[in-house]
Amino acid sequence: VLARHPGRALASEALTTMASVVEGEGVAVWEELKGRCTNPLAMAQLDVRLGEGYIVEGNDVARGRMLLEDVAKGPHEVPAKMAAAVLARLEPGVR
């Protein structure tokens, strides 16, 4: 679903549903899901969630920024736009 419908409401709902069946909280959930994922497009979307989580939760702002910047520069158009939007929203002046 993530690879076929990147950036759409259906993909977001799929992420939320996947997260609900993984034990843990915050970025630990997204890390667990990413570890189970093999599709590069889906992994890029998970990196957007991870990057945002690291920044918002204040766990590792540098790692969050790095993940988002990597996705923003990556080959997958939709996740790249998602990452750029998160960077712009969370860190005005970065992009």
SULTA-V236615 format. One record per residue. N is the residue number from 1. RES is the residue in one letter. D_CENTER is the distance of its C-alpha to the mean C-alpha in Angstrom with 1 decimal. Layout:
[[N/RES/D_CENTER] [N/RES/D_CENTER]]
This chain:
[[1/V/14.9] [2/L/11.3] [3/A/13.2] [4/R/16.0] [5/H/14.5] [6/P/11.2] [7/G/10.4] [8/R/13.4] [9/A/14.3] [10/L/15.0] [11/A/11.6] [12/S/10.4] [13/E/13.5] [14/A/12.9] [15/L/9.7] [16/T/11.9] [17/T/14.8] [18/M/13.4] [19/A/12.4] [20/S/15.9] [21/V/17.6] [22/V/16.1] [23/E/18.1] [24/G/16.8] [25/E/15.0] [26/G/12.0] [27/V/9.9] [28/A/12.5] [29/V/11.5] [30/W/8.0] [31/E/9.9] [32/E/12.6] [33/L/10.8] [34/K/9.5] [35/G/13.1] [36/R/14.4] [37/C/12.6] [38/T/14.6] [39/N/13.6] [40/P/12.0] [41/L/10.7] [42/A/9.0] [43/M/7.8] [44/A/6.4] [45/Q/4.4] [46/L/3.6] [47/D/3.4] [48/V/2.0] [49/R/2.6] [50/L/4.7] [51/G/5.8] [52/E/6.6] [53/G/8.1] [54/Y/10.0] [55/I/11.4] [56/V/12.3] [57/E/13.8] [58/G/15.4] [59/N/15.1] [60/D/14.4] [61/V/13.9] [62/A/14.8] [63/R/12.2] [64/G/9.4] [65/R/11.1] [66/M/11.6] [67/L/8.1] [68/L/7.6] [69/E/11.1] [70/D/11.0] [71/V/8.6] [72/A/10.8] [73/K/13.7] [74/G/12.8] [75/P/14.8] [76/H/12.6] [77/E/13.6] [78/V/11.5] [79/P/8.0] [80/A/10.1] [81/K/11.4] [82/M/8.3] [83/A/7.4] [84/A/11.2] [85/A/11.5] [86/V/9.4] [87/L/11.4] [88/A/14.5] [89/R/14.2] [90/L/13.6] [91/E/15.7] [92/P/18.4] [93/G/20.2] [94/V/17.5] [95/R/17.2]]
